[in-house]
Amino acid sequence: MSLLHEPADPAVPRSPLDRAFRPRSVAILGASDDPTRISGRALHYLLRAGFSGGIFPVNNKRDTVQGITAYRNLADVPGTPDVALIALPSRLLAAALRECVAKGVAAAVIYAAGFAETGESGAGLQDELVEIARAGGLRLFGPNCLGLMNSASGFVGTFSSAFDAGTPKGGGVAIASQSGAYGGHLAYLCRERGLDVGYWVSTGNESDVDVATCIDWLARQDEVTVIMAYLEGATDGDRLRAALATARAHRKPVVITKVGKSAAGAVAAASHTASLAGADGVYDAVFAEFGAYRARTTQELVDIAYACDRGVFPRGRRLGIVTVSGGFGVELCDAAERYGLDVAGLPEAARARLRELNPMGSDDNPCDTTANWLNDPSLITKTFQIMYGGGDYDSVIGSFTILPDSPTFGAGIRDAIRAGTEGYLDRPTALCMQARPDVVRAYEEAGFLVFGDSDRAAHALAALARIAESFAASPHEALDPGTPTEANLSGLSEADAQEVLAEVGVPFLPSRLVHDRESADAAAREFAVALAAKIVSPDLAHKTDVGGVELDVTDAAAAFDSITTRVAAARPDARIDGVLLTPMAPSGVELIVGTSTDAVFGPVTMVGLGGVAAELHRDVVLRVGAVTVEAAREMVLGLRSAALLTGHRGAPAADLDALARLISTVSRFAVANRDRVASVELNPVLACPDRTLALDALIITHSQKGTTWISD
Amino acid sequence: MSLLHEPADPAVPRSPLDRAFRPRSVAILGASDDPTRISGRALHYLLRAGFSGGIFPVNNKRDTVQGITAYRNLADVPGTPDVALIALPSRLLAAALRECVAKGVAAAVIYAAGFAETGESGAGLQDELVEIARAGGLRLFGPNCLGLMNSASGFVGTFSSAFDAGTPKGGGVAIASQSGAYGGHLAYLCRERGLDVGYWVSTGNESDVDVATCIDWLARQDEVTVIMAYLEGATDGDRLRAALATARAHRKPVVITKVGKSAAGAVAAASHTASLAGADGVYDAVFAEFGAYRARTTQELVDIAYACDRGVFPRGRRLGIVTVSGGFGVELCDAAERYGLDVAGLPEAARARLRELNPMGSDDNPCDTTANWLNDPSLITKTFQIMYGGGDYDSVIGSFTILPDSPTFGAGIRDAIRAGTEGYLDRPTALCMQARPDVVRAYEEAGFLVFGDSDRAAHALAALARIAESFAASPHEALDPGTPTEANLSGLSEADAQEVLAEVGVPFLPSRLVHDRESADAAAREFAVALAAKIVSPDLAHKTDVGGVELDVTDAAAAFDSITTRVAAARPDARIDGVLLTPMAPSGVELIVGTSTDAVFGPVTMVGLGGVAAELHRDVVLRVGAVTVEAAREMVLGLRSAALLTGHRGAPAADLDALARLISTVSRFAVANRDRVASVELNPVLACPDRTLALDALIITHSQKGTTWISD
């Protein structure tokens, strides 16, 4: 494969990021003659890697640095360097950036720490640098970052010790990490795993270029096979979502570790980098929306990137299993179920062929060949042929335990599997095996994914299936949230909130606000059914606690009296707007639908099962932004308890269209009015067989105290 | 450590299993001269390992085998071999076993396959062998097994290719695996991980000796540090429970993989070995009861055995974290939360010491030392001293990424941590690091657990904490289930079932069975509250479906008429015993309590949250056998939704003692009557603040069709 590091058409102008990731020349400000020092490391790496462009050390005290010509000032450097690597202390940075701007440099990389990550005065210093760069059209990496690398061109613009052992040969794996140390760790793990890293970038404090910016650029490069990302928190939610959309459009898998899920972790993340983290559950929602794969552990991140790098994705989730001992087949069945792969049975014709081939082995999926193949390796070949040809599985895992490591059998097993998978190389074949690294490499070169553990193999294939599903899904269209309401939204009572939301299309029960026992009685006659009666007051968010609610009311006048008396006794300070009468609700499944405002991603819509048990199980689904009806339906079906809505055990199914429309409507309202609305809560929402109804509504504006519903 | 392979006192008589695991002499029946053949492999291994006892090949055609004297018959072998390894085809086995019995051999190992695992005729052959052995007092390993090994004495009585590369040196790790291939795979993984395997046994078809028998024996050996077990299904539930109790009493950690959790896996397991598998959730309950750690994956099995082998367990769950870059601290916080470790903050005095020591680093837990220690490794030493001395953490994880692999820093970091943990070697210190195997070994020799991944380190420390908790817990006393009831239990109506269970102490609402509208009316007057009315019939298990239930009844006579009319219309065939009237239930949390009969473990008691949503979440806790009140309370508190019972959000707490007594009572009833009772179901059970009440009861006998509640 030819690893391009220039666009095909030289007439196409290069963007600043093109110039940063594929520089034609590099200046190193503060370059040291000592290759072991941070200020000397990048120059050393560039020289060792044989960087294909110009290298211009700038050092105000020396004529040569590490054996090549040095310049006293950036201004003296011939031509226009695309990138300036700045290995200078903080106090010299502002001047250095001004020189970069004057020289027409596209991007400056700032290694120095001591900025926003240390507190307010550091943040002030950082803002100053950003201002200089922005005004001058200069892109910034860092500060507090370890730089970037493009291995195909030998551009190693980093001092990370991960590249001490050598420059990776060009490859399809791209790493974008907020933490430089973590990024270096990943580079090491990739090398151990035989994964070739083509691009590597650490973004540090993300004063300008962030991980999202890098994902967006990397996703557009033909040679990239997979993007591994590490995030502590996004600085710009919209940019991250747009970058993930770009990656999906270009069919580039993004495997991402977002740390800070735990409370202690979130605090630690905030002190490590200077980014504002959104609620962790919202990240899950964003990653799921665009098919980015969130890896829970570093091992998982590397495993799944490894599987993606091959570029072979399964068409579906049907998994064939071939083993040389039954116990591993059982273990693999369990793992397949854990990750949602389908160990479907073989058709009878294929089973008959297996019986004929190997009477002592099993004749179904999982297929245990037993040890009979020791006498005849073609038995392995034919078993794979039957699994793919007869079983038509989307992927196959072969479990060969420690046998590939055997000098006697190792190569023969490999060749036998290779022959059996001929014609099926468009489907992933994974092998579980233990062997020395050179044996593993030989198996990989024969076209197989190799894992040391059943669980990890099944997990990776399931991840490939999920990513393929996401590539195949048509992205939801952008949805116009509509125009903001002209209504006042501040300090709304429940009745007012219902009115505002009814206006935009949220269905409520009919209701009547009454102010005295006589009008209560009149309204009750009109409804002519049992009623619910609730106090209405801008000062009472929790009406039940003060005796403000009565149900199954038949004497509305009496209920009016008793409610108002109780509330007056409990909260004499509360302003009372009246009592709201509504028909008793029909039966249906109780849900909660709401919106909240995430610090990074803005309005987020939530649906969850109502009731106290569901809350303990945290069965909620979130989605950022204006939600289409179709996406809202996906949210509902994504609930673990979705079966309650789709006809569980003969119970009637809810009207999912009506429910999805309600969710979509609420989300559009929240987005259209995002400048004012902090949160909306409809609790409960009743999903009935013939309709969906909201029974209660609460709108909180940014100027009020936000409600807190748990998003993760 | 001296690795004993003889009991201290030679006067103590040796049990057959002592003789099997620590033979003084071994006969090999059918020994081949060819060391590559299955029948030649064990002899080859024994000779190569320098087995300390007598080796007696038996071969009816040769005078020598692999260079040593062979005997034509077992009878000709001098003395009494403790073990006979039998490498003969099936048809010669019966005669061979008779010879073993005649010779006084303690245990025979049968390698041959083709018995119970292949179907009925094979099972017949196997039964014949078992009969010969049992009658002659001979213990059997296999058939269809790979034998056993005791590496300290060089007794390698197996043909597993796992020992082709060499005999493990004696060590504390014991492996007991039903599958020989899986056991061999584990031995390979242990060698890779630097774990010394002292005992290894594969039990195959378990016609006599099973994994439980081996666990029991291994747990009694001083030199054993950890038992790794692999199960497809237990043959004898009581024996497995007794073995796990022995292991706990001897403070031997048991780390166990039980495959067959998935439906496909259960089918595959049944066809791989011949054991009858119990429901998977019941295994979880048994392992939890005795503190055996169930590993979900092979990697986890090896990781946790590795951690146990050191023998250093934490006193609690408070975890200190030291990193050289903040990102890893965040990752470790997330992992700690995932596995229930507590990343507690440091006391202020310790924080002040950290600030003084390293102003640029973090002054709390997790502690990011930043890269400052590069200039002064004593900073690492002092940081560990502060974490252990000032933070008093139960364990500490240090994350050093790829730095230990550095020729420049590697040894210095190791020595610095070693100095910092001096005085705290009774607490586990785990390091997350990437390095070459020899570097890892050097770190391990300095006293640290080494993991390549944050998640795996946190997982292993949490497992150590859980195992330590189980060692510390006092085992529940055995509970006398009481005498069987004299009542008839077959075909009981709900009212009859209630009466039987009320007799043994299960609290129900008072009720009256009425047979006509007049007696219904009279009963209602007596109760003088709103009633529930339900049809009583031995033919109607689901009464609601046929209109057989009315609630909030005030006119009992009318309810009697309408219920009997509806039921007669829906099920004219059903025998009707009358209508049961009970007061409407008080408010409380709805639970389901029941018992079921597991194929392997017998009566199992379950408690779960009632209601349809809880069922979807499968929030149930199981326990085998007669459950003490204290254990029943643990069951209830083990529910994910336990908060609903302990005063969630200001709701009143349920009377847990009453609930635990009810569970205990039902379990004792099921055990006492296990010969007749297949299952009991109390659904719902209402847990109220002042009492617990069962509202409904169902007893199913073995002769009836069993109810099916989902146990996993």
Interface residues (C-beta under 8 A of the other chain):
Chain A: S161 A162 D164 Q178 S179 G180 A181 Y182 G184 H185 Y188 L189 E192 Y230 E232 T257 V259 G260 K261 S262 A263 A264 G265 A268 A269 S271 H272 T273 R296 T297 T298 Q299 V324 S325 G326 G327 F328 G329 V330 E331 C333 D334 A335 A336 E337 R338 V343 S362 P366 D368 T401 I402 L403 S406 Q434 G452 D453 S454 D455 R456 L609 G611 V612 A613 A614 L616 H617 D619 R640 S641 A643 L644 H648 R649 A651
Chain B: S161 A162 D164 Q178 S179 G180 A181 Y182 G184 H185 Y188 L189 E192 Y230 E232 T257 V259 G260 K261 S262 A263 A264 G265 A268 A269 S271 H272 T273 R296 T297 T298 Q299 V324 S325 G326 G327 F328 G329 V330 E331 C333 D334 A335 A336 E337 R338 V343 S362 P366 D368 T401 I402 L403 S406 Q434 G452 D453 S454 D455 R456 L609 G611 V612 A613 A614 L616 H617 D619 R640 S641 A643 L644 H648 R649 A651
